[in-house]
């Protein structure tokens, strides 16, 4: 059972916020300045961190399921 006050640091949430921030920032830069060369790098970093978020979330679900048994 998980306690009501579970204040552990969440890596999936960190990666999710970082990835979405990179993507939103690159889209904002694209709207403000149409021809920037760094936009593709920010999009790639954003997609990579969103993938890490998904991997980390699945890993935490697997470890929580195995620890309940």
Biopython code that builds the backbone (N, CA, C, O; Angstrom):
import numpy as np
from Bio.PDB.StructureBuilder import StructureBuilder

atoms = [
    (1, "UNK", "N", (0.836, -1.181, 0.000)),
    (1, "UNK", "CA", (0.000, 0.000, 0.000)),
    (1, "UNK", "C", (0.886, 1.253, 0.000)),
    (1, "UNK", "O", (1.878, 1.323, 0.725)),
    (2, "UNK", "N", (0.524, 2.204, -0.797)),
    (2, "UNK", "CA", (1.249, 3.467, -0.830)),
    (2, "UNK", "C", (0.695, 4.375, 0.264)),
    (2, "UNK", "O", (-0.515, 4.441, 0.476)),
    (3, "UNK", "N", (1.586, 5.068, 0.948)),
    (3, "UNK", "CA", (1.130, 5.979, 1.981)),
    (3, "UNK", "C", (0.542, 7.238, 1.351)),
    (3, "UNK", "O", (0.838, 7.561, 0.200)),
    (4, "UNK", "N", (-0.286, 7.942, 2.105)),
    (4, "UNK", "CA", (-0.915, 9.150, 1.571)),
    (4, "UNK", "C", (0.092, 10.258, 1.344)),
    (4, "UNK", "O", (-0.086, 11.084, 0.449)),
    (5, "UNK", "N", (1.129, 10.288, 2.129)),
    (5, "UNK", "CA", (2.150, 11.328, 2.006)),
    (5, "UNK", "C", (3.410, 10.754, 1.388)),
    (5, "UNK", "O", (4.445, 10.648, 2.045)),
    (6, "UNK", "N", (3.316, 10.387, 0.127)),
    (6, "UNK", "CA", (4.459, 9.850, -0.601)),
    (6, "UNK", "C", (5.187, 11.012, -1.258)),
    (6, "UNK", "O", (4.775, 11.483, -2.317)),
    (7, "UNK", "N", (6.264, 11.476, -0.640)),
    (7, "UNK", "CA", (6.979, 12.664, -1.099)),
    (7, "UNK", "C", (8.297, 12.326, -1.775)),
    (7, "UNK", "O", (9.256, 13.092, -1.685)),
    (8, "UNK", "N", (8.352, 11.183, -2.453)),
    (8, "UNK", "CA", (9.579, 10.820, -3.144)),
    (8, "UNK", "C", (9.739, 11.646, -4.416)),
    (8, "UNK", "O", (8.761, 12.129, -4.985)),
    (9, "UNK", "N", (10.991, 11.800, -4.852)),
    (9, "UNK", "CA", (11.282, 12.516, -6.083)),
    (9, "UNK", "C", (10.852, 11.658, -7.267)),
    (9, "UNK", "O", (11.125, 10.458, -7.289)),
    (10, "UNK", "N", (10.195, 12.247, -8.235)),
    (10, "UNK", "CA", (9.656, 11.514, -9.368)),
    (10, "UNK", "C", (10.455, 11.831, -10.640)),
    (10, "UNK", "O", (10.354, 12.927, -11.193)),
    (11, "UNK", "N", (11.248, 10.858, -11.090)),
    (11, "UNK", "CA", (11.989, 11.040, -12.331)),
    (11, "UNK", "C", (11.081, 11.093, -13.552)),
    (11, "UNK", "O", (11.338, 11.892, -14.452)),
    (12, "UNK", "N", (10.022, 10.270, -13.626)),
    (12, "UNK", "CA", (9.141, 10.412, -14.797)),
    (12, "UNK", "C", (8.543, 11.813, -14.918)),
    (12, "UNK", "O", (8.425, 12.339, -16.025)),
    (13, "UNK", "N", (8.171, 12.413, -13.808)),
    (13, "UNK", "CA", (7.618, 13.762, -13.847)),
    (13, "UNK", "C", (8.684, 14.773, -14.268)),
    (13, "UNK", "O", (8.391, 15.704, -15.019)),
    (14, "UNK", "N", (9.902, 14.599, -13.796)),
    (14, "UNK", "CA", (10.999, 15.485, -14.201)),
    (14, "UNK", "C", (11.219, 15.421, -15.706)),
    (14, "UNK", "O", (11.330, 16.456, -16.362)),
    (15, "UNK", "N", (11.284, 14.207, -16.257)),
    (15, "UNK", "CA", (11.503, 14.050, -17.691)),
    (15, "UNK", "C", (10.310, 14.563, -18.491)),
    (15, "UNK", "O", (10.491, 15.142, -19.562)),
    (16, "UNK", "N", (9.101, 14.361, -17.990)),
    (16, "UNK", "CA", (7.901, 14.827, -18.680)),
    (16, "UNK", "C", (7.868, 16.347, -18.758)),
    (16, "UNK", "O", (7.580, 16.910, -19.814)),
    (17, "UNK", "N", (8.158, 17.004, -17.661)),
    (17, "UNK", "CA", (8.163, 18.470, -17.643)),
    (17, "UNK", "C", (9.291, 19.022, -18.510)),
    (17, "UNK", "O", (9.095, 19.997, -19.236)),
    (18, "UNK", "N", (10.462, 18.410, -18.439)),
    (18, "UNK", "CA", (11.592, 18.875, -19.237)),
    (18, "UNK", "C", (11.333, 18.698, -20.728)),
    (18, "UNK", "O", (11.602, 19.601, -21.520)),
    (19, "UNK", "N", (10.814, 17.543, -21.109)),
    (19, "UNK", "CA", (10.534, 17.284, -22.525)),
    (19, "UNK", "C", (9.470, 18.205, -23.082)),
    (19, "UNK", "O", (9.620, 18.752, -24.175)),
    (20, "UNK", "N", (8.398, 18.375, -22.333)),
    (20, "UNK", "CA", (7.342, 19.259, -22.824)),
    (20, "UNK", "C", (7.817, 20.712, -22.858)),
    (20, "UNK", "O", (7.414, 21.470, -23.740)),
    (21, "UNK", "N", (8.661, 21.105, -21.918)),
    (21, "UNK", "CA", (9.204, 22.464, -21.929)),
    (21, "UNK", "C", (10.090, 22.699, -23.147)),
    (21, "UNK", "O", (10.016, 23.758, -23.770)),
    (22, "UNK", "N", (10.926, 21.722, -23.491)),
    (22, "UNK", "CA", (11.777, 21.864, -24.673)),
    (22, "UNK", "C", (10.934, 21.997, -25.934)),
    (22, "UNK", "O", (11.224, 22.832, -26.791)),
    (23, "UNK", "N", (9.894, 21.180, -26.051)),
    (23, "UNK", "CA", (9.065, 21.222, -27.256)),
    (23, "UNK", "C", (8.276, 22.527, -27.321)),
    (23, "UNK", "O", (8.213, 23.155, -28.379)),
    (24, "UNK", "N", (7.676, 22.943, -26.213)),
    (24, "UNK", "CA", (6.919, 24.192, -26.212)),
    (24, "UNK", "C", (7.825, 25.397, -26.467)),
    (24, "UNK", "O", (7.434, 26.337, -27.160)),
    (25, "UNK", "N", (9.028, 25.368, -25.909)),
    (25, "UNK", "CA", (9.969, 26.465, -26.137)),
    (25, "UNK", "C", (10.379, 26.532, -27.599)),
    (25, "UNK", "O", (10.465, 27.620, -28.169)),
    (26, "UNK", "N", (10.632, 25.388, -28.209)),
    (26, "UNK", "CA", (11.031, 25.401, -29.617)),
    (26, "UNK", "C", (9.889, 25.869, -30.504)),
    (26, "UNK", "O", (10.124, 26.551, -31.501)),
    (27, "UNK", "N", (8.647, 25.514, -30.155)),
    (27, "UNK", "CA", (7.511, 26.007, -30.935)),
    (27, "UNK", "C", (7.325, 27.512, -30.763)),
    (27, "UNK", "O", (6.975, 28.208, -31.716)),
    (28, "UNK", "N", (7.556, 28.012, -29.557)),
    (28, "UNK", "CA", (7.462, 29.460, -29.332)),
    (28, "UNK", "C", (8.545, 30.199, -30.109)),
    (28, "UNK", "O", (8.282, 31.257, -30.680)),
    (29, "UNK", "N", (9.747, 29.658, -30.137)),
    (29, "UNK", "CA", (10.830, 30.280, -30.901)),
    (29, "UNK", "C", (10.505, 30.243, -32.394)),
    (29, "UNK", "O", (10.797, 31.191, -33.123)),
    (30, "UNK", "N", (9.903, 29.148, -32.839)),
    (30, "UNK", "CA", (9.526, 29.032, -34.248)),
    (30, "UNK", "C", (8.490, 30.094, -34.613)),
    (30, "UNK", "O", (8.543, 30.666, -35.702)),
    (31, "UNK", "N", (7.548, 30.358, -33.707)),
    (31, "UNK", "CA", (6.549, 31.391, -33.975)),
    (31, "UNK", "C", (7.156, 32.785, -33.987)),
    (31, "UNK", "O", (6.762, 33.624, -34.797)),
    (32, "UNK", "N", (8.109, 33.043, -33.099)),
    (32, "UNK", "CA", (8.701, 34.368, -33.012)),
    (32, "UNK", "C", (9.740, 34.626, -34.098)),
    (32, "UNK", "O", (9.795, 35.710, -34.679)),
    (33, "UNK", "N", (10.562, 33.610, -34.362)),
    (33, "UNK", "CA", (11.640, 33.754, -35.346)),
    (33, "UNK", "C", (11.579, 32.544, -36.264)),
    (33, "UNK", "O", (12.024, 31.462, -35.881)),
    (34, "UNK", "N", (11.054, 32.700, -37.432)),
    (34, "UNK", "CA", (10.752, 31.581, -38.319)),
    (34, "UNK", "C", (11.928, 30.742, -38.759)),
    (34, "UNK", "O", (11.734, 29.568, -39.076)),
    (35, "UNK", "N", (13.133, 31.273, -38.798)),
    (35, "UNK", "CA", (14.253, 30.522, -39.348)),
    (35, "UNK", "C", (15.367, 30.388, -38.325)),
    (35, "UNK", "O", (16.372, 31.095, -38.397)),
    (36, "UNK", "N", (15.192, 29.494, -37.387)),
    (36, "UNK", "CA", (16.242, 29.238, -36.390)),
    (36, "UNK", "C", (16.792, 27.840, -36.597)),
    (36, "UNK", "O", (16.045, 26.889, -36.825)),
    (37, "UNK", "N", (18.104, 27.731, -36.515)),
    (37, "UNK", "CA", (18.747, 26.439, -36.774)),
    (37, "UNK", "C", (18.723, 25.516, -35.560)),
    (37, "UNK", "O", (18.919, 24.310, -35.703)),
    (38, "UNK", "N", (18.490, 26.057, -34.380)),
    (38, "UNK", "CA", (18.538, 25.237, -33.169)),
    (38, "UNK", "C", (17.204, 24.571, -32.848)),
    (38, "UNK", "O", (17.123, 23.796, -31.894)),
    (39, "UNK", "N", (16.168, 24.851, -33.611)),
    (39, "UNK", "CA", (14.844, 24.302, -33.307)),
    (39, "UNK", "C", (14.841, 22.783, -33.420)),
    (39, "UNK", "O", (14.239, 22.109, -32.584)),
    (40, "UNK", "N", (15.495, 22.235, -34.427)),
    (40, "UNK", "CA", (15.510, 20.781, -34.583)),
    (40, "UNK", "C", (16.232, 20.111, -33.408)),
    (40, "UNK", "O", (15.858, 19.012, -32.999)),
    (41, "UNK", "N", (17.247, 20.757, -32.874)),
    (41, "UNK", "CA", (17.945, 20.208, -31.709)),
    (41, "UNK", "C", (17.023, 20.187, -30.493)),
    (41, "UNK", "O", (16.978, 19.194, -29.767)),
    (42, "UNK", "N", (16.289, 21.277, -30.265)),
    (42, "UNK", "CA", (15.365, 21.324, -29.133)),
    (42, "UNK", "C", (14.247, 20.291, -29.273)),
    (42, "UNK", "O", (13.842, 19.677, -28.285)),
    (43, "UNK", "N", (13.754, 20.099, -30.479)),
    (43, "UNK", "CA", (12.714, 19.091, -30.711)),
    (43, "UNK", "C", (13.268, 17.697, -30.429)),
    (43, "UNK", "O", (12.588, 16.880, -29.807)),
    (44, "UNK", "N", (14.493, 17.411, -30.878)),
    (44, "UNK", "CA", (15.100, 16.101, -30.636)),
    (44, "UNK", "C", (15.333, 15.863, -29.146)),
    (44, "UNK", "O", (15.094, 14.761, -28.653)),
    (45, "UNK", "N", (15.794, 16.876, -28.429)),
    (45, "UNK", "CA", (16.002, 16.741, -26.988)),
    (45, "UNK", "C", (14.669, 16.546, -26.286)),
    (45, "UNK", "O", (14.571, 15.740, -25.362)),
    (46, "UNK", "N", (13.642, 17.271, -26.710)),
    (46, "UNK", "CA", (12.316, 17.136, -26.123)),
    (46, "UNK", "C", (11.743, 15.748, -26.330)),
    (46, "UNK", "O", (11.188, 15.163, -25.400)),
    (47, "UNK", "N", (11.869, 15.214, -27.532)),
    (47, "UNK", "CA", (11.374, 13.868, -27.817)),
    (47, "UNK", "C", (12.168, 12.839, -27.023)),
    (47, "UNK", "O", (11.601, 11.867, -26.524)),
    (48, "UNK", "N", (13.474, 13.047, -26.904)),
    (48, "UNK", "CA", (14.298, 12.120, -26.126)),
    (48, "UNK", "C", (13.926, 12.098, -24.657)),
    (48, "UNK", "O", (13.862, 11.032, -24.045)),
    (49, "UNK", "N", (13.680, 13.266, -24.088)),
    (49, "UNK", "CA", (13.310, 13.287, -22.672)),
    (49, "UNK", "C", (11.895, 12.776, -22.451)),
    (49, "UNK", "O", (11.610, 12.204, -21.398)),
    (50, "UNK", "N", (11.002, 12.967, -23.416)),
    (50, "UNK", "CA", (9.674, 12.366, -23.294)),
    (50, "UNK", "C", (9.756, 10.840, -23.378)),
    (50, "UNK", "O", (9.003, 10.140, -22.701)),
    (51, "UNK", "N", (10.662, 10.330, -24.202)),
    (51, "UNK", "CA", (10.875, 8.885, -24.262)),
    (51, "UNK", "C", (11.455, 8.374, -22.943)),
    (51, "UNK", "O", (11.061, 7.313, -22.458)),
    (52, "UNK", "N", (12.389, 9.129, -22.365)),
    (52, "UNK", "CA", (12.926, 8.750, -21.055)),
    (52, "UNK", "C", (11.844, 8.776, -19.983)),
    (52, "UNK", "O", (11.852, 7.959, -19.062)),
    (53, "UNK", "N", (10.928, 9.706, -20.105)),
    (53, "UNK", "CA", (9.812, 9.774, -19.166)),
    (53, "UNK", "C", (8.959, 8.518, -19.257)),
    (53, "UNK", "O", (8.576, 7.946, -18.237)),
    (54, "UNK", "N", (8.663, 8.094, -20.473)),
    (54, "UNK", "CA", (7.864, 6.886, -20.663)),
    (54, "UNK", "C", (8.597, 5.653, -20.146)),
    (54, "UNK", "O", (7.991, 4.811, -19.483)),
    (55, "UNK", "N", (9.878, 5.533, -20.435)),
    (55, "UNK", "CA", (10.670, 4.399, -19.962)),
    (55, "UNK", "C", (10.741, 4.393, -18.440)),
    (55, "UNK", "O", (10.613, 3.341, -17.815)),
    (56, "UNK", "N", (10.942, 5.545, -17.852)),
    (56, "UNK", "CA", (11.033, 5.656, -16.397)),
    (56, "UNK", "C", (9.693, 5.338, -15.738)),
    (56, "UNK", "O", (9.657, 4.702, -14.685)),
    (57, "UNK", "N", (8.599, 5.773, -16.346)),
    (57, "UNK", "CA", (7.270, 5.481, -15.807)),
    (57, "UNK", "C", (6.978, 3.983, -15.857)),
    (57, "UNK", "O", (6.475, 3.410, -14.891)),
    (58, "UNK", "N", (7.293, 3.359, -16.977)),
    (58, "UNK", "CA", (7.080, 1.912, -17.104)),
    (58, "UNK", "C", (7.963, 1.162, -16.116)),
    (58, "UNK", "O", (7.520, 0.192, -15.501)),
    (59, "UNK", "N", (9.197, 1.598, -15.961)),
    (59, "UNK", "CA", (10.094, 0.960, -14.999)),
    (59, "UNK", "C", (9.603, 1.087, -13.567)),
    (59, "UNK", "O", (9.709, 0.141, -12.786)),
    (60, "UNK", "N", (9.070, 2.243, -13.218)),
    (60, "UNK", "CA", (8.550, 2.400, -11.860)),
    (60, "UNK", "C", (7.293, 1.575, -11.643)),
    (60, "UNK", "O", (7.064, 1.074, -10.542)),
    (61, "UNK", "N", (6.476, 1.427, -12.679)),
    (61, "UNK", "CA", (5.278, 0.581, -12.563)),
    (61, "UNK", "C", (5.677, -0.888, -12.375)),
    (61, "UNK", "O", (5.060, -1.604, -11.587)),
    (62, "UNK", "N", (6.695, -1.328, -13.092)),
    (62, "UNK", "CA", (7.157, -2.719, -12.975)),
    (62, "UNK", "C", (7.746, -2.971, -11.593)),
    (62, "UNK", "O", (7.462, -3.997, -10.975)),
    (63, "UNK", "N", (8.561, -2.044, -11.107)),
    (63, "UNK", "CA", (9.170, -2.255, -9.791)),
    (63, "UNK", "C", (8.130, -2.159, -8.676)),
    (63, "UNK", "O", (8.239, -2.873, -7.679)),
    (64, "UNK", "N", (7.128, -1.294, -8.820)),
    (64, "UNK", "CA", (6.077, -1.235, -7.815)),
    (64, "UNK", "C", (5.212, -2.481, -7.826)),
    (64, "UNK", "O", (4.780, -2.947, -6.772)),
    (65, "UNK", "N", (4.953, -3.029, -9.013)),
    (65, "UNK", "CA", (4.153, -4.242, -9.105)),
    (65, "UNK", "C", (4.901, -5.435, -8.520)),
    (65, "UNK", "O", (4.301, -6.294, -7.875)),
    (66, "UNK", "N", (6.214, -5.486, -8.747)),
    (66, "UNK", "CA", (6.983, -6.606, -8.206)),
    (66, "UNK", "C", (7.205, -6.487, -6.706)),
    (66, "UNK", "O", (7.373, -7.502, -6.030)),
    (67, "UNK", "N", (7.211, -5.277, -6.174)),
    (67, "UNK", "CA", (7.406, -5.117, -4.746)),
    (67, "UNK", "C", (6.126, -5.381, -3.959)),
    (67, "UNK", "O", (6.188, -5.655, -2.760)),
    (68, "UNK", "N", (4.966, -5.304, -4.614)),
    (68, "UNK", "CA", (3.700, -5.588, -3.938)),
    (68, "UNK", "C", (3.491, -7.071, -3.730)),
    (68, "UNK", "O", (2.734, -7.471, -2.845)),
    (69, "UNK", "N", (4.155, -7.899, -4.533)),
    (69, "UNK", "CA", (3.965, -9.342, -4.432)),
    (69, "UNK", "C", (4.685, -9.948, -3.271)),
    (69, "UNK", "O", (4.614, -11.160, -3.065)),
]
sb = StructureBuilder()
sb.init_structure("model")
sb.init_model(0)
sb.init_chain("A")
sb.init_seg("    ")
for serial, (resi, resn, name, xyz) in enumerate(atoms, 1):
    if name == "N":
        sb.init_residue(resn, " ", resi, " ")
    sb.init_atom(name, np.array(xyz, "f"), 0.0, 1.0, " ", f" {name:<3s}", serial, name[0])
structure = sb.get_structure()
